[in-house]
Amino acid sequence: MTSESTLAFIAATFSAALAVAAVLRNRRSRAAWWFALGMLGLSLDSVLTGICLPLADLEKLTNWQEWALILKAFLIAIWLAFAVTYSRGDAGESFRRWRILIAVVCLAPVAAILGFRGRLIEVSLRPNLIDLWISFLPAGKAVNVIILVGTVLVLMNLERTFRSAVGTMQWRIKFLVLGLAVIFGARIYTRSQALVFSGHNNSLTEVEAIGLLVGCLLLGVGYFRSGFREIDVYPSRAVLQTSITVSLVGGYLFVIGVLAQIVAHYGGATSFQLQAFLVLVAIALLAVLLLSQKIRQRIRRFVSRHFSRPQYDFRRVWTQFTQSTSSAIDDPTLCAASAELISETFNVLSVEVWLFDDEKSKLRLEASTSRARNAMSDDAIEFPAIDPGVAKIRKAFDLEKIRDDWGETLRQISETQFREGGNRVGVPLLAGDRYLGLIILADRVSGVPYTVEELELLECIGDQVSSSLLNLRLAKEIMLGKELEAFQTISAFFVHDLKNAASTLKLTLQNLPVHFDDPDFRQDTLRSIGATTNRINQIIERLGTLGSKLELRPSPVDLNLLVEQAIENVNGMPGIEFAKEFQPLPKLMADSEQLRSVVTNLLLNARDAVGERGRIEIRIGAQDGWAALSVSDDGCGMTPSFLRDSLFRPFKTTKKKGLGIGMFQSKMIIEAHHGSIRVKSDVGKGTTFQVLLPLTSGK
């Protein structure tokens, strides 16, 4: 066994151990099982690498390398499933979005086994090379492309998760993401080399074993730091579009490619693996330093102390706050954006936003950078009422110095993650005299105390969050009021139509005992009852298909016949005289039921206006290309102020039992037909309504 093989077997052992540890720690997690399966696959792949490195038999080496290539393709599907489910609050939905691509990736190794076994790889010994050369045939190149693209997708999804986490949650997953980035970064290099040169020497696979060993060391650090605990984030799809993974992959390939040429020219192929190992370690250490909160804090502090005044650029902070909260439409979104901004601005790992529930007298955890969303449901702290101590505080305060009972309660619900995180700070959320909740900051990097300038900025942010929360709640109340008002208006429309139908039936029933012996009357009564019943059914049908816009069902309509039928339905009082003057008109393209509703409403209004005795005149004729229908009565009339301010407005009426909907609805129907309705009225003399409808459908 060579030293190279020993290194591969050591990496395989570490990988298998991490797989077992992950399952033992998180047995209920789907992502943990994907991780364990993936690490076992990497362990097996490293074992195959250890077997292949010392082999000199061309036939055996070809066979083992083909199985290694097929295994690498299977691993891409497993790790892609892990990447889209790990620490995702919407893990199920995320997996469903990627399931087709994962299935396609799974088909590649299956196709390689069934259709191209023995035609993927060819091993030869080139005269100018000490090591064996592994060439890829066309099918093998296709599998390599799938592996390379799939590896980039895995890293891009892990990046999405990492960039969506903030504060303590990002701290927990940092080393796991770094470890996997090193493992797959090494594989990106080897696969790209195989594609560029249509093959590689046998010793190049040692780079993957080196990458696995370095990655396992980082994963081990992550395990001892947080136990592979998952967080709960909802990455934006825009993060994938702005991913820096592709840039990092390109830069990595460029650096390693140049290094390969230098080593080949000066050091020879035998020293390349050591150089690659050193580069991988250097890149991993550089990533750890760049992602360290303490290092970033010290850099900002140095720049702030020597190059900039004041400590914060208020315009930049305010612009970031405005951009991050402008699209918030509910409390959780606003609070999450605010917590993330505060965490990044003040270098605080644990930021929690608690909102006060007026009805239940509880503080409810709405957003946090240190707790997963699925753990928030039980974090409800009861207060018998708004504690006077909380309500009186108007500025940011040091929570450690509060000795009242409510201070101890808040300290219990905001446990810190680090011993050296400094004092916890509370920021009250107040809008005028209304107490909305508070923000608690804990686990500041290095426990740096807050300056006066920082406390003032926190208070400003707290005031802005309070104002935004209050605006969201007021907007919700207004929206609910408008929805209720719209529902009442729509309901009133149909109640009004049903009331008109009921009035027609009432008149029929009143006259039925008097004229029951008249066969013609009975026949007309049955026809009237049938027509009214059909109208009620149509009203109910319209109610079932009601949309936000009035829908018309136009058909050819004889206006004279429609008005005649409407008069018959409402004419039942002997003291009222109906005078008709109809002129022949071409048929109109209109919704007969909607138009009949308008005519019926005008006739009933006229009948109500004249009382028990009076005269109603109905005229139909043509007027400058319009069909003109006028309904006149000699009733009580309407005042000019009512005509101007109330006639066509809903819920405005002169009737004691009216709804004030009829004329409003009639105006909507006529205007939907591209017509108009006019009115003239004199108090004590009567009223005339004139309806104008286009004689052609195109008008």
Beta strands, then each sheet from edge to edge (+ up, - down):
strand 1: 121-124
strand 2: 133-136
strand 3: 199-201
strand 4: 348-357
strand 5: 362-368
strand 6: 380-382
strand 7: 397-398
strand 8: 425-431
strand 9: 434-444
strand 10: 555-557
strand 11: 576-582
strand 12: 588-590
strand 13: 614-623
strand 14: 626-633
strand 15: 676-682
strand 16: 686-694
sheet 1: 1+ 2- 3+
sheet 2: 6+ 5- 4+ 9- 8+ 7-
sheet 3: 10+ 12-
sheet 4: 11+ 13+ 14- 16+ 15-
end
